[in-house]
Amino acid sequence: MSALPPSPNANTPWSGRFTEPVSDRVKRFTASVSFDHRLAECDIAGSLAHARMLSACHIITPQDLADIEKGLAQILADIQANRFAWSIDLEDVHLNIERRLTDLVGDAGKRLHTARSRNDQVATDIRLYLREAIDQIRQHIHALQTALLDLAEQHTDTVMPGFTHLQVAQPVSLGHHLMAYYEMLVRDSQRYSDCRKRVNRLPLGAAALAGTSYPIDRLMVAEALGFDGVCENSLDAVSDRDFAIEFCAAAAINMVHLSRFCEELILWMSPRFGFIDIADRFCTGSSIMPQKKNPDVAELVRGKTGRVNGHLIALLTLMKGQPLAYNKDNQEDKEPLFDTIDTVIDSLAVFADMVPGISVKKQTLRAAAAQGFATATDLADYLVRKGMAFRQAHEVVAQAVKHCESRGCDLADLSLKELKDFSALITEDVYASLTLDGALNARSHIGGTAPSQVKVAIVRARESLKTG
Ligand code: ARG
């Protein structure tokens, strides 16, 4: 009997049925190893759990398992030491590791892929990777929340103008303003944590799409890898990327929150506002204009929000036309996902560093709050307390504001006599309502801006950060 002709794609495990090798261009086009090598540690963890199950179910021998364990341990060490030779001839992380395993331990390496496909393998790897990323991201959020609480605590009594339409609206406590971002981060963290529940399901066992004819034990693999359960339908298991989309949605919302905060910091640092300064180590200068100090970190986080939002749309679009089950399209899930993870982690980390570098110009903030009739609502509320209907009080105060505008003064600058011209109900005690601190202290209920309430909110927040 003559020997079999050499296979044209000698390097690939699927070359048997092919008559010519793929072109170099196609090889480069279809390979994913340049980016999916990041999954290597998860891939090895998944392979170990799979091999142990195969042995426990008598599908491979204990000797095969021992060889596989030894080989994978060496491969892991080589990858961690950066001496693993990745090859695009072997397409992706999975085939690279499997081929190396076979080179190291022979036939046992060839048995590892029993009852498995790259389709359930890659879905498992991504889920393991993302689970770890979510845990890290939530820690970074926690650190940023702590930094925000520390700053808010120093500024419960710092008065600033609260804005609507970017026009001065009512005075608020800067601590209260900062706590608004704290709240957004609470929801962000919850969203990631909720998404993690759906990430944490095991696809392995689905094999290519239909399941496998070997007597496998999926629950054993799920338990070994720390999954909460298995994906219940094999077709869904290999093709589902909802969990990645959900993660990107949570990340996009998270970045939008950071971006809004950045926008404020950038405005506040502009000399036109002059509310804050940001430490030099978070700013850069201009190569041409010697006077410039630019809030680059804040601008860059705001800018990076665009790419994270884009990745969410990329994944949604990736999935929208895919028939069941696995399609090669899915290889495109990784770069958006990895870049989202990197961008969110970097942005959160640099932000948490930057928050303690924010110095607040309290006097400028107070002066800004004193302009723009920030206590006009308080005067109206005062009149209501004296018996006037709110709509009428609104009208009366509008007249007083118009008068002040023509005179270039604030409501609090008007004499009692002048104020009485607008309403006879006004008496000496009105000035308590017209001051910034009076206006602040008056809003004393859960969620209000009174410094006493902000202090309580901070205590509550610290408590809930502790209990996670
Ligand atoms: N590199 C592939 C991916 O990322 C692995 C799965 C390949 N499966 C296949 N049937 N070609 O999706």
Residues whose N, C-alpha, C, O or C-beta is under 5 A from the ligand:
A	BS01	LIG	S32 D92 R118 N119 V122 N330 Q331
